[in-house]
Amino acid sequence: MEERTGTLILTVTSTKGGVGKTTLAANLGGLLADLGQRVLLIDADIQPTLSSYYALERQASRGLTALMTEGDLESSISRTMVGCDLVVSDDPEGRLQNWVLHTPDGRVRLKHTLARLNRYDVIIIDTQGAVGPLQDAAVLAADVLLSPIPPEILSAREFARGTLGMLERLRPMQFLGAPVGALYGVIYRMDRAAEAIRIAAELRKESFAQSRGLIRILDTVVQNTVAYREAATNRTPVHRWESRRRGPSQSARDTMLALARELLPHISNEPAARDGGAE
């Protein structure tokens, strides 16, 4: 990825549910905050898992609904205990879907609202698994899209097909000032390194040609380790939970650092040292 200045908006998205979008968004945000980045997390899922992933230091009076429908940049932003700010999801009945659908500029409103929010280095948006107007709005708001890919080859192929369909469907939005950003896939919850290499090679071969380079598979592979579940249970970023690891595989900290550096190559700092960490 090319180096850039200003706020980077990154949307974690997939046309499949249950692939780990929220865990990826939360841990990437927590790491970037510890690297000295000013980070805002936005929970754009009607199932508000990201909203409660980290404990809050300060609870805002409003959330995603006010941010999207009114452009409220002040009373919709909470503060977490891990250094990130957060816009919570406050739409359990899914009314924002209809608002986006029936508002003439509904799908691009979030992008134009966030363009006025320049006090952050990185904004990370978590999305729902189902395709719909709210997911469209989150995708169109992004400079960069990141999608976790299941480690099964059939699911990986379905990812390529579904994502290509989404990109093609949203492409006309460029005429409303919302071009679709480049999409990066990361192989996620991988048990066997050899299988990861095979899946990555097949995805690069199939998706790159069809998408004309819009889908790129990252070199970083996120392993399927208990550290991610344990960190979530303890409401802490995984790089703090597992800073070291015995054996040949990378620690969660090293994996998340590698992922961050692929996505934001200008970041070269180490996270602040902390006590503890699995060995």
N, C-alpha and C positions, 0 to 999 in steps of 0.2 A: 504494500500500500504506500502511496506517496505521502510524504510529510505534508502537514497542513497547519494553518493557524486558525484561530477562532474556535468556536464551539463545534465539536463533532457529535452528531446525533446518530446513535447506533441502535437499531431495532433488532431484538432477538425474536425470530419468527420461524414458523414452520406450518405447513398445511396439515400436519399430523399432531394430534394431542399426545401428551404424556411422554415427550421425548427429552425433557429436562430443561426447557427454556428458562423457567423461573430460577432454578438452581444456578444455571450459567449466568443469567443476568445479575443475580445477587452477588455471586462470588467475584465476578469481573468488576462490579461496582465497588465492592469492599476492597479489593486489591488496588484498584486505581486510586481510591481515596488514601490508602496507606502509602502510595507512591507520590503523594502530594498533589494529586489532581482534584479539582473541584468537580464533584460528581452529583448529578441528579438522577435518581431512579424514578421511572413512571410506570405504575401498574395499570396497564390497559387491558386487563383480563377481568371478566365479570366474576370469576372465581379468584378472590383477592389474596392469593398466596404470597405474592411479593410484599403486599401491604403489611403483613405480619411476620415476615422473614426475620427482620431485625427489630429489637426493642427500640421504642421511640424515646428520644430525649425531649422532643417538643411535638405535640399533636396540633396540626393546623385545624382550623374550623371547617375547612372545605377540602375538596379533592379533585378527582379527574373530571367530574361533571362540570364544575365551575371553570376549570382550566380550558376545557374544550368548547363549552357553549358560550362562555362570557369572556374568555381570554384572561381570566383572573390569575395573575402571576404572583400575587402577594399572599392571599389567605388560603391558597390551595397547596402550599409546600410545607411539609413536616420535616423534622430533623431526626435522623436515626442516631443510635448510640455508637455506631461504627464509623462515623464521619461522612456518610452520604446524606444528602437531602432526598426527600421522597414525596411523590404525589400518590396518595393512596387511591385505590379503586373504591368508589362509593356508589356503585350502580348494580346492586345485586339482581335487580329485575331486568337488566339488559335494555333499559330505555334509551341509552346512548346509541344503540344500534339503529333504532328508528330515527333518532335525531340526525345522525350522520346520513342516513339513507334519504331523508326528506328535506334536508337543508341543501340548497343549490351548491354551496362550496364546502359541504360537510366533510368530504374526504380529504380536502387540502387545508382545512381550518387549523388543525393541530400544527402542521408544518409552519404556517404563517405566524401562529401564536408563538411557537418556540423560537422563531427567528428574532423575536424581540427580547429573548432571554439570554443575555450575553455574559452573565456572571459565572457561567460554568465552563469547564474545559470539555467535559464529556457528559452527554445526556443518554441514558440507557433506557429503552422502552421495552417492557415485557408485554407479550401479546397472548391472546387466547389461541387454542389449537384449531378451532373451527374457522373456516373461511367466512368472512362477513364484512360489513361496512366498517366496523371498529378496527378490525385487523388491517383493512385497506388504509385507513387513516394513519395508523401507526407505521405501516410500511412506507407510505408516501412521505411521511415526516422525516425519514432517515436519509443520512448521507451514505451510510453503510448498513447492510443487512447481514446478520449472523444467524446461521441455522445449525442446531445440533442434529447430527445424522445418526440414526440407530445403526448398530454394528451388523445387522443382518443384511445380506446382499439384496434380498427382495425389497426390504424396506428402503434401502438406499436408492434402488432404482425408482421406487415410487416417489421418494423425495425429489429426485431429479425431474420426473414427469410433472408432479404437482407444483413444484416451484416454478418450472418453466411456464406452466399454464398461468400461474399468478402474475409472473412478470409480464407476460404477453398481454394479459387482460388489463393490467394497470398502465401499460405503456402510453396510451393516449393522454394520460394525466399530465404528461410533460407540457401540454399546451395550456394547462392551468398553472404552470410554474412549479410542478412537482414531478420532476423526472425520477424514475426508479433508480435507486443507488445500486452499486455493485454488491453482489451477494457472495458471502464467504461461508462455506460449509466446514464444520468441524466434526470429525468422527468422535462420537461421544459414548461413554460407558463401554469401552472396549475391553474385552478380556484377553485377547490374544493379539500380539503385535503383528504376527504374520498375516492374520486375517485383515487387520487394519490396513496394511500395505496393499493387499489385493483389492479391497473395497475402494480405497483411495484411487488406485490406478484405474479401476473400471469407471468410477465417477468422473475422473478427469477426462477419460476417453469419450464417454457418452455425453456428459452434460456440457463440456466446454465447447464442443463443436456446434451443438444445437443452440446453445445460448449466445453464441458469438462472443464468448468470454465473460458474460455477465455472472456466471457461477464459477467460483474458484475454490478448490479444496485446500484447506490449510495443511501445513506440515504437522502442526501440533495435534496430538491425539490425546483425548481425555480418557484416562483409564477408569474402569469400573471398580472403585475401591470404597470401603466402608467410611472413609474419612469424610466424604461429601454428605452422607446421611447423618453422621455424628455431628458434624459442624452445624448442619441445619437444625438438628434437635437442640443444640446449645446456642443457637442464634448468633453464630459467629462466622466470619469469613473463613473458608477452608484453608487459605494460606496461613492463617494464624493457628488453626487447629492442628495441621500437619505440616510443620515447617521442615522436618527431616524425616527420612524413611530408610530403614535398613533394606538391603537387597539391591538388585539391579534396576528396579523400576523407579521412576521419578517420584518425588514427593508431590503432594497436591500443590504446595507452594511453588515448586519449580515448574509444574505443568501450567499453572495459571500465569506465572511470569512469562513463560514461552508464548502462551496464547496472547497475552497483552502486547508483547513486543511484535508479534506478527501483525496484529491489528493496528497498533500505534507505535511504529518503529522509532519515533522520536523519544519515547520513554525509555530511559536507560538506568534509572535509579533502582536501588534495592528498597523493599519495604522496611519500615522501621523494625529493629530487632525486638522480639518479645520473648518472655519466659515461656517455657513449656514446649510442646510440640511432640508429636509421636516420633519414635525412633524405630 
